[in-house]
């Protein structure tokens, strides 16, 4: 392969630049096309390396460039395929191809280019040659190009910030080429599996500084542009094209920080807008700790000599850009004292660039692995303080909820992809616990060593862990981690484990099925779904060590029988601390023994907080799904009397909200509110006493508790709310920050008088564009979502839907309908209002299909009573010909309501009976 130094070809480039004015009509421009990540190119010809010249101009929103691709022919071919975005202009008449017969023969033969085409609706460019080039040949194709500078953070983009010293506006140019935007920067082979070296030179104004993936090699005065310099950088290691990155800015770095005690760690330069020394030292300290921690875990030094960190006041659209040797981040992100986000960006240098997913379909695994490893590193650094006890519960609970629906993510592709990454992260976590920390760490190290400079697929990763677990004998039997992982990754569902004990025989039946929470449970092929499931468990008769668990295994069977259970007076708890992403159900006796143990001091101290939280979460969700009697779920809250750990309380608030919204019988609503007050008031009073030594976690915990008490009608809160509301109403200046008493608005609108509620509505009229619009939005949400009296909502609908009020916008109506659709009093009043005022409502809203659909959906989508069903059915039958786009919405609502009626008829009497017994024992 022939390597030509950029500066030896510089004269050629100068000639090229002199002819840039000839561009224009020569360029092929199909800018309406979109980048498609599935645009694979032919591998008849592959790149060996690139030499790239980029010239940017201060006042233009474009850039010029030239690329020399060093190519090798894998087969005989008359075509060269490469990627080029439709934003990239190429003068096909100036493309040149020169061939070299062997590495020692430097004489180059020109091959004429017949024509160039861009494949329709793709970002693939094809160069047709006059003659066939033989297999094994090597050559250089020279391509001049011109690209667009964007204002959003993709491709080459421009950003702006205010200079902290001069207060003048400054601009910077940077690149963000992930996942497949390298083709916006230059013609290239923009696929992750193609990793080759890049040698790059950048022309920039002399008052700016250019930073690239590698260190600067040489700087020359630009021979043509006055006031410009030309920077040549060291050649990169083999990297995918999307890992290219440069930034041209006026940001300054005070000095280069070397970490002398560890030569394997990169030097760090922090470029910034004159941030304070304290801020700078904080970032330096965190970066140093993170790099040392990552090296301790991986034990494989990164082959990069430096990391340039850019702290930019205002980075458009995204918080971070991470590439080989460079980390760009928004100043507000670095101001956060946490380690997690920065750790993810740094780990990406190892896993994502040095090791590269072979295709974008592997990205969910890559993202999941980075996130999990960053989590482990943060926990090692400071115990994971920044997670606030929410890892992994936050992502796990969201998966439980979404994947138990009849149609998960039916309309939200992006959310589905994010969910898939979260699920894989939890699978990795489960396998780490299953094979042990030591085997997992060594498996990760082996994985990095085996695939550095290379690409990998899913099987490569799971194989690395599997091999190490076999060496360490931590995976028993013939089980393979690949098979385990596949059984989880390939399914868009999660399993439910049920353990039914035979107390006389000392045995138990363990079965698995699809976990379905949303009714009806008629998911196709659910009987065919089975997982390979490691089931850790703890026993009451051996609770001394809760760090090492024994395991049951479901190896794809739907049901197994196990022996050696504890005696009839001792419980078991399966899947403690949510080691695996699956809920667990038990027989009634086992649930009762767990509850009785938790009510003791020894129980709350012995069973870990995450396990106590899981027991609550599983019980309530299983009851909601119809798998557990609701009285058993409500009984589980009885141990909370002395519980003060926010981790354990976290799922409780969710369930109080969900069940509270389901109850539509006024007498039961009142009983549930009294139960809520009885449950939360002692907790709140204790949290107030601890206020003096408050931290962020306790402050949020206290606020959340207070919010639920206020909604339930806690007297102390209502009195405070009235006082705060009265003070706010007397404030004439709506532009005063934080003047709106957000903690108290909802209690006043729910429990206060009609006059107070109308004062809030009238306040909406006073907001202008100069006022704090987020306060207006919040106030409108509370006006619609908080009242418990029909007359308030009816008045709101009269004002906003019937009268022509100028200060109510279409977006306000969307918000109002959304809020009304979440509460029983809201959607029932809305439905009645539509029925009573059909002609007016139809005339005003039918021709706005989006608003019409939202209106009908909010009025009918959450009903769960026979009376409500009859009203919706009557509306449907009376106006079937007028429903238009909302016809299918009502039809779907009617199907769902039938299921919800069955649920309510089965569970509401149970809930009311339990509440009666509970309240009879209280004051």
N, C-alpha and C positions, 0 to 999 in steps of 0.2 A: 504494500500500500504506500502511495506517495503522500508524504506530508509536506505541505508548502506553508512556510511561515506567513502569518497575516501581513507582516510588514514587507515581505517580498512581493506580495500581491497588492500592496497598497496603491501602487501607481495605476494598476488595472482598475481599482476601485475609484480612484480619482477621476479617471476617464469616464467611468460609469456615472459618477456623480455629476459631471459636466453635462451629461446627456439626460439628466432626470427631467429637464423641461420638455423633453420629447415624449414623455409619458402621456397619460391622458387617454386619448382615443385608442391607443394601442392596447390598453388594459382590458382584461375581461372582468366585468363587474356583474355578479349575480347576487347582490347583497341581500336580497330578500330570503335567501336560503338559511336554514338553521343548522347549527352543528349537531350531528348525530353521533353519539358515542359508539354506535354499532357500525360505523363506517370503516370496516376492515379493508386493508389494502392488500394487493397481491404481494407475495414475498419472492417473486422471481428475481427481484433486485433488492438488496438490503444495504443500509448505510454502515460504514466502518468508523467514520468520524465526521465532524462538521468544523468548518471555519466560518465564523459569522461576523459581519460588520453591521452595526446599527448606528444610525445618525438621527438624533432627535433635534427638534428646533423649538425654542422657547415659546414662540407666539403662534405656532401652528398646531392643529389637532391631528397631525399625522407624523409619520416617521419614514425614513428611507432605509434600505438595507441591501445587503448582498450575502448570499450563502453559498459556500462551496461544500457540496456533499461528496465525500469520498465513498464510492459505491463498489459493491461486488455483485457479480451476476451469479445467481444460484442455478439458473437454468438458461438456456438460449432464449433470448427475448429481443423484440423490437420495441418494447414499451417500458417506460419507467413510471411507476405509480408513487405518489406521495400525497400528503395532506396539505391543503391550503384552504383556509377559511374564505368565505365569500367577501369578508371585509378586507382581505389581502389582495392587492392589485399586483398582477404579474405581467410583465411585457414578454410574451412568449417569443417574440422575434429576437430578443437579446439573450435567450437561453443558449448556453454553449456546453457541449460535452466533449471532453478530451479523454482518450483511452491510453492506458499504459499496459504493455504486454506482460510485464513481470515487475517485481519489486525493485530489481536492480536496473532495469532499463527505464531511464527517465525521459526518453523521447516520447512525446505525446502525439497521438493521432486524433484529429478532429472527426467526430461523427455528426453529420448534418441532422438537424431536427426538422422533420417534415411539418408537423403541426402539433398543437396542444389543445386539449379540451378539458373542461370540467364536467365530471359526471353529473347528470341532472339530479337536482335536489340532494346533492351530497357535497361533502367538503373534500372530495378526492380529485386530484389533478393528474392528468395522464399526458406524458410526453411521448409522442410517436417518433421513432427514429427511422432514418432512411434505410438502414441495414440491420441485420441481426447481429447482436453482440453475443459472443459465445460464453458458455458456462465457464466459471472460474476467472473471467476477465475482471479487471479493476479499472476504475476511471473516476474523473471528477466532473460533476455537473455544476455549472455556475448559473445562479438564478438571481437576477435583480428583482426587488420587490418594494412595495410601498404599502404601509398599513395605517389603520386608523387608531387614534388615541381616544379611549372611551372615558366616560365620567363615572361609570360603575366599575367596581373592582373585579374586572375580568380582562384577560389579555393585557395589553398595555393601557394603563389608565392614568389620569391626572387627578391629583388631590390638592386641597388648599388648607392652609391653617394661618393663624395670626402669629407673627413673630413676637415672642414674649418680651423682647428687648425694644424693638423699634415700633411694635404694634402694627407694622405693615403686613399686608396679606402676602404670603409666600405660597409658591406652588411646588409640587414634586411630581415626578413620574415614577411609576413602579409597575411591576408585572405580577399578575396572578394567573398562572397558566393551568391550574388544576380545575377540573379533572382532565379536560382535553382541549385546552385553549392555547397550547403551544402553536397550533396552526394559525392562530390570530397574530402571532409574533413573526413567524417565518415559515416558509415552505419546509416541511420536515416529515419524518415518519412518526406521527403523533400517536403511538400506541405504547402502553406501559411495558410490554415485553421487549421492546427495542431499546437497549441501553448502550450508548456509545459515548466517547469523549467529545466535548465541545471546547473549541478555542474561540474566544469572543473578544472583540474590540468594540468600544463604544465611544462615539463622539458626543461631547457635552459642552455646554457653556463653561468658561473657565471659572466663573464664580460659584459653580455647583460642584458637587462631589459625586462621582459614580462609584457604586459598590456592587460587586457581582458575587456569584457563588464562590469564587476562588479569590486569592490575594492578587493585588495589582502587580503586574510584571514590569510595565514600562509606560511612560506617558510622553507623548510627543505633541508639538504644536501642530494644529490642523493646517494643512498646506493651502486650503482654499477658503475656509470660513474664518474670518477675523474674530478673535475673542473666543475661539473654540479650542478644546484640547481633545486628543485622541488617546484613550486609555486601553492598553492591551493587558488582558488578564491571563493568569496561568490556566493551563488546560485542565478541565475537570476530569474526575474519574468517570467511568462509564455510568451515566445516569439517564433516566427517561427524559424525553423532551419537556414534559410538563414540570420538571424540577428546575429548569432554567429560571433564574430570577435576577433582576437588577433593580436598583433604585437610584434615582438621580435627584439630589435634594441639597438644601443649604443647612440641614441639620448638622450639629456639631458633636464630636466625641471628645470628652475631656482628656482621656488617656486610654491606653490599652491595658487591661487588667490581665495579668498572667497568674495562673494558679500554680505556684512553684512547688507545692507539696505533692502534686500529682501530675506527672508529665503526660499522662494519657488523656487528660482533659484539655479541651480546646481553650485558646485565648478568647476573651470576650471583649468586644467593643460595643459600647452603648451610645448610640446616636440619638440626640434629643433636642428639644426646644428650650434649652436652659432651665431644666427642672432643678428643684432644690437638691442640695447635697444629701439630705435625709432620704428623699425619694430615690435618688441615684444609688445610694448605698443599700437601700432596701431591695431594689431590683437586682443589684450585683450579688447580694447575699443569697437571695432566693435562687438565682440562676446557678450559683456555685453549688448550693446544697442539692439542687435538682440534678445537675450534671454528675456530681459525685454519687448520688443515690442511684441514678440510672446505670452508671458504670459498675457499681457494686452488684446490681442485680444481673446485668447482662454479662459482665466480665469479658466484654469484647469491645476494645476501644474503637471509637468511630474514626475512620481515616480522613478526618478533616482538621485542618490546622487552626480554624477559627470559627466563631459564630458572631456575626454582626447583628446586633439587636437594635431595631429602630422603634423608638417610642414616639409615635406621631399623634399630635393633638386630635386630629380629626381624620380617621381612616374611613373612606366611604363604604357603606353597605355591609362590611364584614368586620369582625373584631380582630382576627389574626390572619396573617399569611405566613406560612412556614415552608421553607425550601432549603436546599442543601447549603449550609453555611450561613443562612439568613433567617431571621425571625422579625417580622414586621407586625406591630400591634398598636392598637388604639391606646392612647395615654390613660383613658379611664379604665381600661382592662388591666393595665399594669399597676394602677393605683389600688386595685383589689389585692389584699395581702395574701390571698390564697396561693397554693402551689399547683392545683389540679390542671387548670387550662394551659399554663406554661409547660407543665410536664408533658401533656399530650402533644403540644407542638414540637417539643424537643425530641420525644420518642419517635415522632414521625421521621426524623433523620435516619434512624436505624431501620424502622419497620414502615416502609412506604417509599423510601428513596433508595437506601443501600440495599434493602430487600424490597422488591417491588411486586405487588400483585400482578399476575400475568394478564389480567383483563379487568375491566371496570366492574364486572359481575362479582369479583372477589372483594370489592371495596367494603361491603358490609362486614366481612370477617376482619379485614385490616383495621377498620374503624373500631370494631368491638375489641380487638386485641389491644390496640393502643389505649383505649379508654380503660380497660380493666387493669393493664399494667400501670397506667398513671394513677389509678385508684390505689393499687397496692403500694406504690412508691409514696404517695401522700400519706397513707396510713402509717408507713414506716417512719416518715419524717416527723409527724406530730400527732399521730393517732387519728388523723382525718377530721380535725376540728371543723374545717370549713364545710364538711358534709352535714353537720348538724344532726347526725344520727339518721339521716334520710337515705343513705346508701346501704343496700340496694333497693330499699323499700319503694322509693318513688317510682323508679322505672318498673319494678316488679308489679306493683299494684296497678299501674297503668296498663301493663300487659294482661294481667288477670282480667281487667275490665274489658279491654278491647277484643282480646282473642276469645272471649266467651260469648260474644255477640253472634247472632245468626249470620250476619254479613260484615265481618271485620273490614274496616277501611274501604267500604264499598266504593267510595268516590274520592278518596284522598290517597293518591299514589305516593306522594312524598312522605306522608305519615307512615305508610306501609313500609317503605324502605328504611325509615328511621327506626320503626318498631322491630324490623328484622335484625338490625344491628344491635339493638338493646337485647333482643332474645339471645343472640349469639354470645354477647357478653356474659349473660347469666349462665349460659351453657359452659363457657370457659370457666366461670367461677365454680360451678358445680363440679367440673372435672378436676379442678385444682384441689378442692376439698377431698375428692374421692381418691386421687392418687397420692395426695400429700404434698406439702409445701416444697420439700427437697426435690422430689421427682419432677414436679412442675417447673421449678426454677432451672434445673439442669436441662429439661426438655426444651425450654425457651432458649437457653444458651446454645444448645446443639442446633436448634432451628436457625438461629442467627448465623452461626459458623458455617452451616451447610449451604445457606442461600444468600450470603453476602455477595454483592455484585450481580446477583441473579434475580430471576422472577420465581414466584411460587404460586401454587393453587391451594385450594382448601385441603386436599388430601395430604399435601406436603406438610402442612402445619399439624394436622391431627396425627399424622404418622410420627412426627418428631416426638410428640408427647407419648404416643403409644409405645414406641421403641424404648424410651427411657423408663416407662412404667413397667415394662417387661423385664428390663435389666434389674430394676430395683424390687421386682416382685410385688409391686403395689397394686397391680390389676390382676385379680385372681381369675383362674379358669381360662376359657378360650375367648373371653370378651376382648373386643378391639375398640379403642377409643374412636376410631373412624366410624365403626358401626353405631356406636352410642350417639356420636354427634349427628350422623346422618338421620337417625331416627327422630331427632328433635328438629334439626334445621329444615328438613324437607316438609315439615308439616306446619300449617298456619294456625295451629291450635296448641293448647297445653292439656296435660292429663289431670284427672282427678283421681287420687288414691283413696280408697275406702278400706279401713281395717275393722273387721268384725271378729271379736274374740269369743272363744268358747272357754268360759272360766273354769268349768269342771275339768275339761280335757287339757287345759294349759296350752291350747293352740289358737291360731287365728287364721282367718281367710283374708288375703290381700288381693284386691282387684283394682284394675285400672279401666277408665273410660274417658271419653272426651269431656272436658270441663265446659259446661254450657250454663251461663247465668241468665241470658236473655231468652225469653219465651217466644214461640214454642221451641222445644228442643228437637227440631226436625232437620238437623244438618245432614246433608247427603253423605253416605259412606262412613258415618261415624263409627259403625260397628267394625269397620276394617282397620281403624287406626289403633296402633299399639306402639308404645315407646320402650326403649331399653332404659330402665330407671334404677339408679342407685338410690336406695331409701335409707338414709341414716336415721337412727332412732336412739332415744334415751329411755331408761327404765327408772322407775321410782325406787326400786330396791338397790340401785347402784348409781347414785347421783353425785358421787364424790368428784368425778372428773367429767366436766362437760365440754372439754376441748377435743377429746378423741371419742368418736362415736362408732358403734357397730353398724353394720349395713345388712339390709335385705336387698335382694336383687330381683327385679322383674326383667327377664331377658326376652321381652317381646310377648310373654304370655299375658293373657287377659286376667288370669287368676292363678294364685298359688296358695298353698297351705303351708304354714310354718309352725314349728313347735318351740318348746323351751320359752314360753311366755312367763312373765311374772305371775305370782299367785293372785287370787281374786281380789286382794286388798291393795294391789299396786298397779298403777297406770303405766302406759307407755306414751311417748310423744314422738311421732315420726316427723322427719324433715325439720329438725330444730334449726332456728336461726335462718330459715329460708335458704338452706344450702342448695336445694334444687328448686326450679321455678314451677312448683305444683302445690295446690292445696291438698289438705288431708282431712278426711272425715273419719269418725269413730262411732262405735256403738254408744248408746246412751250412758251405760255404766262407766265406760272409760272417760267420757266427757265429764261426768259428775265427779269422778275421783280427781281429775285434773283441777276442776273448779275448787273443790274443797281444799286441795293442797295449796292452790294459789291464794286462798283467803288467809292462810297462815303466814306468819313472819318468815318462817323457814322457806316457804314456797316462793315468795317474791324475791328472796335472796339467792335461792338455789337455781331457779330457772332463769336463764339470761333474758334481758329486756327484749331482744329481737324475737325470741321464742314466745314470750308473753304477748307481744304485739301480733305475732303470726296466729296464735290461738284465737285471739279476738277477731282478727281479720277473716280467718277461715270460717269461724262459726257464723258470723253475720252474713258473709257472702254465700255460704252453703245454704243458710236459711232462705236467703233471697232467691236462690236458684231452685228451692224446693227439695234440697237434699237433706235438710236438717229441720227438726221442729223449731219454730220460731221462739218458743219458750226457752229452749236450750241456749239459743244465741243470746237472748236477753239475760238469762242467768249468768252468762260469762262476764257480764259487766259488773256483777256483784263484788268481784274481787278488787274493783277499782277504788273502793272506799279509801284505802291507804296507799294507792299507787300514785307516785309523783314523777315518774320518768316520762319525759315528753315523747320518747320513742314509742312507748306503749300506748299513749293517748292518741297518737297520730291517726290511726285508723278509726278511732272512736268518733272523731269529728266528722269524718266522711260519712259514716253510717247514720249518725244522728241527722245529718243533712238529707241523705237519700231517703231514709224511712220517713222522716218528718214531712218531706214533700209528697210522699205516697198517701199519707193519711188524709182522707177527705171527709170524714165524719166529724163535725164540730166538737162533739163531746169527747171523742178519742183524741182529737188535736189538743184539747185542753189537758187531758191526762198525760199525754206525751210531753207537753211543755213542763208540767209539774215534775215528771220523772227527770227531764233534762236538768232542771234547776237543782233537784235533790242530788243528782249525780255530779254536777259541776261546781256548785256553790262552795263546798268544802275545799275543793282543789283551788278555786280562785282566791279564797281567803288566805290559804297558805302561800300562794304565789305572791300576793300583795305583801305579806310579811317578809318575804325574801327579796323585796324590791331593792333594798339598799345595796346588795351585792349582785346586781343584775348583770347578765351578759346578754348578747344578742339573742341567744336561744331562748332564755327564760322570758325575755321581753316579748318575743313573738308568741311564745306559749301562753303568756298571760293575756295578750291581746286577743288571741283566738278564743280562749276560754271566755273572756268577757263578751266577745261578739255573740257567741252562742247563748250565753246567759241573757243578754239583752234581747235577742230574738225570742227567747222563751218567756220574757216578761219578768225578769228578776228585778225586784222593786228598787234596789239600790241603783242599778244601772238606769232604770227609767227616770228616776229623779235626777241623776246626773245629766241624762240626755236632755231633759226639758230645760235645765239651766243653760247648758251649752248652746242649744238651739236658739233660745231667747237672746243670748248675747250675739250670736251670728246674724240673726234677723235684723238687729240694730246696727250692723256694720254696713255703711253705705258704699265703701270701696271694695268692689269684687276682685280687684287686681292684687290684693294683699296675699302673698304666698302663705299657704297653710292656714288660711283663715276658716276654711270649711271644716267643721268638726265631723270628719268622716266616720269616726267610731260611733257617733250618736245620731246621725241622720236617720238610719233605718229604724231604730227603736221608736223615734218620734213619729215617723210616718206609719208605723205599724200600730203603736199603742196610743198615740196622741189623738188630739181632737181633729175633726174635719177642718176647723179653722187653721190649725197649725199646718196641716197638709196643704191647704190652699195657699198659705203664705209661701210654702216651698215651691209650688207651681208658679206662683206669680213672680218668684225670684228668677225663674227661667227667662222671663221677658226682659230682665235687666242686663242679661249678658250680651255683650257686643264682641266683635272680633278681637278687640284689644284686651279682653278679659281672659282669664285662665280657662281655656276651653275644656280641659280635662275635668275641672270642677263642674262645669255645666253637664258634661256627659254623665259624671257620677251622680249628680243630683237627679237627672232624668231617670237613670236606672233605678234609683231608690224610690222615686215617686211611683214607678210602675211595679217594681218587684217586691216592695215591703208591705204595703197595706194588707190588713186582714179584714177590712170592711168592704163590702160590695159597693157601697155608695161612692167611695173614693175612686175606685177603678172605673165605675160607670161615668163619673164626672170627667175623668181623664179621657175616656174614649169619646165622650160627647164633645169635649174641647178639641181633641186632636183629629178625630175622624169625621165629624159632622160639620163643625164650624170651620170657616176658612181663616185660620189663625196664621198670620204671616211668619211668626217666629218658630213655627214647627216645620222642620224640613223633612224630606223623604227619609234621610238617614235616621232622623229621630223616630220615625214610625217603625223602621226596622228594629231599632233598639227596644222600643216599647213593646212591640209584638214578641220579641225574643224573651224579654223579662216576664211578660204575662204568661208565656208558655211554660214557665218553670214552677209555678205555684198553683195549687188547686183553686184558690179563690180567684186567681188571675185568669186561667184558661176557661174556667166555668163561666165567669162573668163575660169574658170576651165572646164565648160561644152564644150566650143568651143575647148579647148586644147585636151580634151579626144576624141572628134569627129575627129579632124584633125590628131591625132597621135594614132588612135585606136590600130593598130597592135602592136606598141611598148608598149603602156600602158597595153594592154591585156597580152602580153607576160611577162611583169615584175611584174604585180600585181595580176593576176587572181588566182594564186595558194596560195596566202595569203588571205584567205577568210575574216578575220577581217579587214585588210587594204583595200581590194577590196570593201567590203560593205561600209566602211566609205567614200571611194573615190566617189563611185556612189551616196551615200546618200547626201554628201556635195554638189555635182554638181547639183542635181535635187530636193532637198527637200524644197527649199524656193522660187522657181520661181513663179511668179504671172502674167505673160504676155502671150498673145496668141503666140507671136514669140517664147518665151521660151518653151511653151507647144509643139509647132510644132517641135522644136529641140529635145526635150526629146522623143516625139513620134517617130520621125525618128530614133533616136538612138536605141530605143526599137525594132522597126520593123526590122531594118537592122542587129541587132546583138542579136536577141532574143535567139538564140541557144548558145550564148557564155556568157550570163550574169551570169549563174550559181546561186550562193547564192544571188546575187544582183537583180535577176529578180523580186522578190516580192517587193523589195525596189522601183524600178522604177514604178511598177504597182501602188503602194501606192502613189508615188509622182504624177503620172498622175491624180489620183482621187482628190488629194488635190489641184493641180494646177487649175483644172477646177473650183473649188470653189473660189480659190484666184483670178482667172480672173474675175469672177462675182463681187467679192468685189472691185477689182481695177477699173473695168468699171463703177461701181456705185459711188465710192468715190473719185477717183483721179481727175476727172473733178471738183468736189466740192471743194476739197482741193486746187487745182490750182487756181480756181476762187476766193476763199477766200483770198489766198496769194496775188493775183494780186490787189485786192481791198485794202488789208492791206498795201502793199508796196507802192501803189500809194499815200497814205497819209503820207508816211515817206520820209526822205531825201534819 
